[in-house]
Amino acid sequence: MKTRSKIIRAAAELFEKKGYAATTLSNITDAAAVTKGSLYHHFSSKEQVARELLRAQIPMSRIQPQASKWQETIDTSFIYAHLLQVNPVARAGVRLSLDGGVPPDLDAYGPTRDWIDLATHLMTQCQEAGHLLDCWTPEAAAELIQSTFVGAQLTSLQITGPERADLPQRLERMWRGLLPGMAALGVLLSLDFRADRWDRIPWEVPVTE
Protein backbone atom coordinates (compact mmCIF):
# COMPACT_ATOMS: atom_id res chain seq x y z
CA MET A 1 0.00 0.00 0.00
CA LYS A 2 1.36 3.42 -0.92
CA THR A 3 2.36 5.75 1.90
CA ARG A 4 -0.41 8.27 1.23
CA SER A 5 -3.05 5.54 1.26
CA LYS A 6 -1.62 4.07 4.47
CA ILE A 7 -1.82 7.47 6.17
CA ILE A 8 -5.40 8.09 5.05
CA ARG A 9 -6.57 4.65 6.15
CA ALA A 10 -4.81 4.88 9.51
CA ALA A 11 -6.21 8.36 10.14
CA ALA A 12 -9.70 7.21 9.13
CA GLU A 13 -9.64 4.35 11.63
CA LEU A 14 -8.42 6.65 14.40
CA PHE A 15 -10.86 9.47 13.65
CA GLU A 16 -13.73 6.99 13.63
CA LYS A 17 -12.77 5.42 16.97
CA LYS A 18 -11.36 8.39 18.90
CA GLY A 19 -12.71 11.49 17.17
CA TYR A 20 -10.76 14.35 15.66
CA ALA A 21 -9.61 16.15 18.81
CA ALA A 22 -8.31 13.03 20.56
CA THR A 23 -6.27 11.88 17.57
CA THR A 24 -2.73 13.22 17.29
CA LEU A 25 -0.32 13.22 14.39
CA SER A 26 1.84 10.81 16.38
CA ASN A 27 -1.13 8.46 16.64
CA ILE A 28 -1.52 8.58 12.88
CA THR A 29 2.16 8.00 12.09
CA ASP A 30 2.33 5.12 14.57
CA ALA A 31 -0.79 3.46 13.16
CA ALA A 32 0.38 3.93 9.58
CA ALA A 33 3.93 2.83 10.44
CA VAL A 34 5.43 5.90 8.75
CA THR A 35 7.70 8.69 9.92
CA LYS A 36 6.48 12.22 10.55
CA GLY A 37 8.64 13.29 7.63
CA SER A 38 6.71 10.92 5.38
CA LEU A 39 3.40 12.25 6.66
CA TYR A 40 4.42 15.87 6.14
CA HIS A 41 5.51 15.00 2.60
CA HIS A 42 1.85 14.27 1.81
CA PHE A 43 -0.08 16.38 4.34
CA SER A 44 0.77 19.65 6.04
CA SER A 45 -1.39 18.98 9.11
CA LYS A 46 -3.93 16.75 10.79
CA GLU A 47 -6.60 19.12 9.50
CA GLN A 48 -5.54 18.49 5.91
CA VAL A 49 -5.81 14.73 6.44
CA ALA A 50 -9.33 15.19 7.80
CA ARG A 51 -10.24 17.45 4.90
CA GLU A 52 -9.12 14.74 2.47
CA LEU A 53 -11.35 12.22 4.22
CA LEU A 54 -14.34 14.53 4.03
CA ARG A 55 -13.79 15.22 0.34
CA ALA A 56 -13.64 11.51 -0.47
CA GLN A 57 -17.25 10.70 0.48
CA ILE A 58 -19.11 11.23 -2.79
CA PRO A 59 -16.37 10.15 -5.25
CA MET A 60 -16.22 6.75 -3.55
CA SER A 61 -19.89 6.04 -4.21
CA ARG A 62 -20.43 7.34 -7.74
CA ILE A 63 -21.45 5.03 -10.56
CA GLN A 64 -21.98 5.74 -14.23
CA PRO A 65 -25.31 7.44 -14.98
CA GLN A 66 -28.32 5.20 -15.40
CA ALA A 67 -31.36 5.75 -17.61
CA SER A 68 -33.61 5.74 -14.53
CA LYS A 69 -32.54 8.55 -12.23
CA TRP A 70 -34.68 7.15 -9.44
CA GLN A 71 -32.83 3.84 -9.68
CA GLU A 72 -29.53 5.69 -9.81
CA THR A 73 -30.49 7.52 -6.62
CA ILE A 74 -31.48 4.28 -4.91
CA ASP A 75 -28.31 2.52 -6.06
CA THR A 76 -26.14 5.37 -4.80
CA SER A 77 -27.70 4.98 -1.36
CA PHE A 78 -26.96 1.25 -1.33
CA ILE A 79 -23.39 1.80 -2.51
CA TYR A 80 -22.74 4.27 0.29
CA ALA A 81 -24.43 1.97 2.79
CA HIS A 82 -22.05 -0.80 1.73
CA LEU A 83 -19.08 1.55 2.11
CA LEU A 84 -20.20 2.44 5.62
CA GLN A 85 -20.17 -1.26 6.45
CA VAL A 86 -16.71 -2.03 5.09
CA ASN A 87 -14.72 1.15 4.47
CA PRO A 88 -13.08 3.11 7.33
CA VAL A 89 -12.76 6.21 5.16
CA ALA A 90 -16.54 6.37 4.69
CA ARG A 91 -17.16 5.78 8.40
CA ALA A 92 -14.60 8.41 9.37
CA GLY A 93 -16.34 10.90 7.09
CA VAL A 94 -19.58 10.42 9.01
CA ARG A 95 -17.80 10.74 12.38
CA LEU A 96 -16.02 13.93 11.28
CA SER A 97 -19.26 15.42 9.96
CA LEU A 98 -20.86 15.00 13.37
CA ASP A 99 -17.78 15.71 15.50
CA GLY A 100 -18.12 18.97 17.39
CA GLY A 101 -14.38 19.01 18.03
CA VAL A 102 -13.27 19.74 14.47
CA PRO A 103 -11.93 23.22 13.63
CA PRO A 104 -14.56 25.58 12.18
CA ASP A 105 -12.67 26.06 8.92
CA LEU A 106 -12.60 22.32 8.27
CA ASP A 107 -16.17 22.59 6.92
CA ALA A 108 -17.51 19.39 8.44
CA TYR A 109 -20.89 20.24 6.90
CA GLY A 110 -19.35 19.97 3.42
CA PRO A 111 -20.28 16.30 2.77
CA THR A 112 -23.88 16.94 3.82
CA ARG A 113 -24.10 19.85 1.43
CA ASP A 114 -22.48 17.79 -1.33
CA TRP A 115 -24.92 14.91 -0.82
CA ILE A 116 -27.88 17.29 -1.00
CA ASP A 117 -26.45 18.84 -4.17
CA LEU A 118 -26.03 15.40 -5.76
CA ALA A 119 -29.54 14.35 -4.78
CA THR A 120 -30.94 17.65 -6.09
CA HIS A 121 -29.20 17.05 -9.41
CA LEU A 122 -30.73 13.57 -9.67
CA MET A 123 -34.18 14.77 -8.58
CA THR A 124 -34.06 17.56 -11.17
CA GLN A 125 -33.53 14.93 -13.83
CA CYS A 126 -36.39 12.89 -12.39
CA GLN A 127 -38.59 15.97 -12.61
CA GLU A 128 -37.56 16.68 -16.20
CA ALA A 129 -38.45 13.08 -17.12
CA GLY A 130 -41.85 13.38 -15.43
CA HIS A 131 -40.84 10.86 -12.77
CA LEU A 132 -41.10 13.15 -9.71
CA LEU A 133 -44.59 13.91 -8.41
CA ASP A 134 -45.68 17.51 -8.98
CA CYS A 135 -46.03 18.20 -5.25
CA TRP A 136 -42.24 18.06 -4.87
CA THR A 137 -39.47 20.38 -5.89
CA PRO A 138 -36.11 18.71 -6.54
CA GLU A 139 -34.60 20.61 -3.60
CA ALA A 140 -37.27 19.47 -1.13
CA ALA A 141 -37.12 15.88 -2.37
CA ALA A 142 -33.32 15.86 -2.08
CA GLU A 143 -33.33 17.19 1.48
CA LEU A 144 -35.89 14.59 2.57
CA ILE A 145 -33.91 11.74 1.01
CA GLN A 146 -30.63 12.91 2.51
CA SER A 147 -31.98 13.51 6.01
CA THR A 148 -33.88 10.21 6.05
CA PHE A 149 -30.76 8.32 4.97
CA VAL A 150 -28.73 10.01 7.71
CA GLY A 151 -31.34 8.97 10.26
CA ALA A 152 -31.33 5.39 8.99
CA GLN A 153 -27.56 5.00 9.11
CA LEU A 154 -27.19 6.66 12.52
CA THR A 155 -29.91 4.43 13.98
CA SER A 156 -28.15 1.41 12.48
CA LEU A 157 -24.87 2.62 13.99
CA GLN A 158 -26.41 2.98 17.44
CA ILE A 159 -28.12 -0.41 17.37
CA THR A 160 -25.68 -2.65 15.49
CA GLY A 161 -22.36 -0.83 15.90
CA PRO A 162 -19.85 0.52 13.34
CA GLU A 163 -20.58 -2.29 10.86
CA ARG A 164 -24.20 -1.10 10.55
CA ALA A 165 -25.28 -4.68 9.90
CA ASP A 166 -28.97 -3.89 9.43
CA LEU A 167 -28.54 -0.81 7.24
CA PRO A 168 -29.61 -2.49 3.95
CA GLN A 169 -32.86 -3.58 5.58
CA ARG A 170 -33.38 -0.06 6.92
CA LEU A 171 -32.78 1.34 3.45
CA GLU A 172 -35.40 -0.98 1.98
CA ARG A 173 -37.92 0.26 4.54
CA MET A 174 -36.86 3.86 3.92
CA TRP A 175 -37.45 3.63 0.18
CA ARG A 176 -40.66 1.64 0.64
CA GLY A 177 -41.96 4.51 2.74
CA LEU A 178 -40.67 7.41 0.63
CA LEU A 179 -41.18 6.34 -2.97
CA PRO A 180 -44.99 6.05 -3.13
CA GLY A 181 -45.29 9.70 -2.15
CA MET A 182 -42.49 10.93 -4.41
CA ALA A 183 -42.10 8.81 -7.56
CA ALA A 184 -44.58 8.76 -10.43
CA LEU A 185 -46.54 5.51 -10.59
CA GLY A 186 -45.24 4.64 -14.04
CA VAL A 187 -41.66 4.44 -12.77
CA LEU A 188 -42.39 3.30 -9.23
CA LEU A 189 -43.29 -0.24 -10.24
CA SER A 190 -39.96 -0.75 -12.01
CA LEU A 191 -37.69 0.27 -9.14
CA ASP A 192 -35.58 -2.24 -7.21
CA PHE A 193 -34.93 -1.23 -3.61
CA ARG A 194 -34.79 -4.60 -1.87
CA ALA A 195 -32.25 -5.00 0.90
CA ASP A 196 -29.96 -7.12 -1.28
CA ARG A 197 -29.90 -4.51 -4.06
CA TRP A 198 -26.12 -4.20 -3.65
CA ASP A 199 -25.70 -7.59 -5.34
CA ARG A 200 -27.56 -6.41 -8.47
CA ILE A 201 -26.18 -2.91 -9.03
CA PRO A 202 -24.98 -2.66 -12.63
CA TRP A 203 -21.46 -1.35 -12.34
CA GLU A 204 -21.02 -1.15 -16.10
CA VAL A 205 -23.99 0.63 -17.64
CA PRO A 206 -24.17 2.80 -20.80
CA VAL A 207 -23.57 6.48 -20.22
CA THR A 208 -26.90 8.14 -20.99
CA GLU A 209 -26.02 11.80 -20.42
For each residue, the residues with C-beta under 8 A, 3 or more apart:
1: 5 6 9
2: 5 6
3: 6 7 32 34 38 41 42
4: 7 8 42
5: 1 2 8 9
6: 1 2 3 9 10 32 33 34
7: 3 4 10 11 28 29 32 34 38 39 42 43 49
8: 4 5 11 12 49 52 53 56 89
9: 1 5 6 12 13 32 88 89
10: 6 7 13 14 28 31 32
11: 7 8 14 15 23 28 31 32 46 49 50 53 92
12: 8 9 15 16 53 88 89 91 92
13: 9 10 16 17 31 88 92
14: 10 11 17 18 23 27 28 31
15: 11 12 18 19 20 23 50 53 92 95 96 99
16: 12 13 88 91 92 95 162
17: 13 14
18: 14 15 22 23 27
19: 15 22 23 95 99 101
20: 15 23 46 50 96 99 101 102
21: 99 101 102
22: 18 19 101
23: 11 14 15 18 19 20 27 28 46
24: 27 28 46
25: 28 29 36 39 45 46
26: 29 30 36
27: 14 18 23 24 30 31
28: 7 10 11 14 23 24 25 31 32 39 46 49
29: 7 25 26 32 33 34 35 36 38 39
30: 26 27 33
31: 10 11 13 14 27 28
32: 3 6 7 9 10 11 28 29 39
33: 6 29 30
34: 3 6 7 29 38 39
35: 29 38 39
36: 25 26 29 39 40
37: 40 41
38: 3 7 29 34 35 41 42
39: 7 25 28 29 32 34 35 36 42 43
40: 36 37 43 44
41: 3 37 38
42: 3 4 7 38 39
43: 7 39 40 46 48 49 52
44: 40 48
45: 25 48 49
46: 11 20 23 24 25 28 43 49 50
47: 50 51 103 105 106
48: 43 44 45 51 52
49: 7 8 11 28 43 45 46 52 53
50: 11 15 20 46 47 53 54 96 102 106
51: 47 48 54 55 106 107
52: 8 43 48 49 55 56
53: 8 11 12 15 49 50 56 89 92 93 96
54: 50 51 57 93 96 97 106 107 108 110 111
55: 51 52 59 110
56: 8 52 53 59 60 89 93
57: 54 60 61 80 90 93 111 114 115
58: 61 62 111 114 115 118
59: 55 56 62
60: 56 57 80 83 87 89 90
61: 57 58 76 79 80 83 90
62: 58 59 76
63: 66 72 75 76 79 201 202 203 205
64: 203 204 205 206 207
65: 72 205 207 208 209
66: 63 69 71 72 75 202 205 208
67: 205 206 208
68: 71 72 131 187 190 191
69: 66 72 73 122 123 125 126 129 131
70: 73 74 126 131 179 183 187 191
71: 66 68 74 75 190 191 192
72: 63 65 66 68 69 75 76 122
73: 69 70 76 77 119 122 123 126 145
74: 70 71 77 78 175 191 192 193 197
75: 63 66 71 72 78 79 197 201
76: 61 62 63 72 73 79 80 118 122
77: 73 74 80 81 145 149 171 175
78: 74 75 81 82 168 171 197 198 201
79: 61 63 75 76 82 83 198 201
80: 57 60 61 76 77 83 84 90 149
81: 77 78 84 85 153 164 167 168 171 198
82: 78 79 85 86 198
83: 60 61 79 80 86 87 89 90
84: 80 81 87 90 91 94 153 164 167
85: 81 82 163 164 165 167
86: 82 83
87: 60 83 84 90 91
88: 9 12 13 16 91 92
89: 8 9 12 53 56 60 83 92 93
90: 57 60 61 80 83 84 87 93 94
91: 12 16 84 87 88 94 95 162
92: 11 12 13 15 16 53 88 89 95 96
93: 53 54 56 57 89 90 96 97 111
94: 84 90 91 97 98 153 157
95: 15 16 19 91 92 98 99
96: 15 20 50 53 54 92 93 99 102 106 108
97: 54 93 94 108 109 111 112
98: 94 95 108
99: 15 19 20 21 95 96 102 108
100:
101: 19 20 21 22
102: 20 21 50 96 99 106 108
103: 47 106
104:
105: 47
106: 47 50 51 54 96 102 103
107: 51 54 110
108: 54 96 97 98 99 102 111
109: 97 112 113
110: 54 55 107 113 114
111: 54 57 58 93 97 108 114 115
112: 97 109 115 116 146 150
113: 109 110 116 117
114: 57 58 110 111 117 118
115: 57 58 111 112 118 119 146
116: 112 113 119 120 142 143 146
117: 113 114 120 121 142
118: 58 76 114 115 121 122
119: 73 115 116 122 123 141 142 143 145 146
120: 116 117 123 124 138 139 142
121: 117 118 124 125
122: 69 72 73 76 118 119 125 126 142
123: 69 73 119 120 126 127 132 136 138 139 141 142 145
124: 120 121 127 128 138
125: 69 121 122 128 129 209
126: 69 70 73 122 123 129 131 132 138 141 183
127: 123 124 130 131 132 136 137 138
128: 124 125
129: 69 125 126
130: 127 184
131: 68 69 70 126 127 183 184 186 187
132: 123 126 127 136 138 141 182 183 184
133: 136 181 182 183 184
134:
135:
136: 123 127 132 133 140 141 182
137: 127 140 141
138: 120 123 124 126 127 132 141 142
139: 120 123 142 143
140: 136 137 143 144
141: 119 123 126 132 136 137 138 144 145 182
142: 116 117 119 120 122 123 138 139 145 146
143: 116 119 139 140 146 147
144: 140 141 147 148 178 182
145: 73 77 119 123 141 142 148 149 178
146: 112 115 116 119 142 143 149 150
147: 143 144 150 151
148: 144 145 151 152 174 178
149: 77 80 145 146 152 153 171 174
150: 112 146 147 153 154
151: 147 148 154 155
152: 148 149 155 156 167 170 171 174
153: 81 84 94 149 150 156 157 164 167 170
154: 150 151 157 158
155: 151 152 158 159 170
156: 152 153 159 160 164 165 166 167 170
157: 94 153 154 160 161 162 164
158: 154 155
159: 155 156 166
160: 156 157 163 164 165 166 167
161: 157 164 165
162: 16 91 157
163: 85 160
164: 81 84 85 153 156 157 160 161 167
165: 85 156 160 161
166: 156 159 160 169 170
167: 81 84 85 152 153 156 160 164 170 171
168: 78 81 171 172 195 196 197 198
169: 166 172 173 195
170: 152 153 155 156 166 167 173 174
171: 77 78 81 149 152 167 168 174 175 193 195 197
172: 168 169 175 176 193 194 195 197
173: 169 170 176 177
174: 148 149 152 170 171 177 178
175: 74 77 171 172 178 179 191 193
176: 172 173 179 180 193
177: 173 174 180
178: 144 145 148 174 175 181 182
179: 70 175 176 182 183 188 191 193
180: 176 177 183 188
181: 133 178
182: 132 133 136 141 144 178 179
183: 70 126 131 132 133 179 180 187 188 191
184: 130 131 132 133 187 188
185: 188 189
186: 131 189
187: 68 70 131 183 184 190 191
188: 179 180 183 184 185 191
189: 185 186
190: 68 71 187
191: 68 70 71 74 175 179 183 187 188
192: 71 74 197 200
193: 74 171 172 175 176 179 197
194: 172 197
195: 168 169 171 172
196: 168 199 200
197: 74 75 78 168 171 172 192 193 194 200 201
198: 78 79 81 82 168 201
199: 196
200: 192 196 197
201: 63 75 78 79 197 198
202: 63 66 205
203: 63 64
204: 64
205: 63 64 65 66 67 202
206: 64 67
207: 64 65
208: 65 66 67
209: 65 125
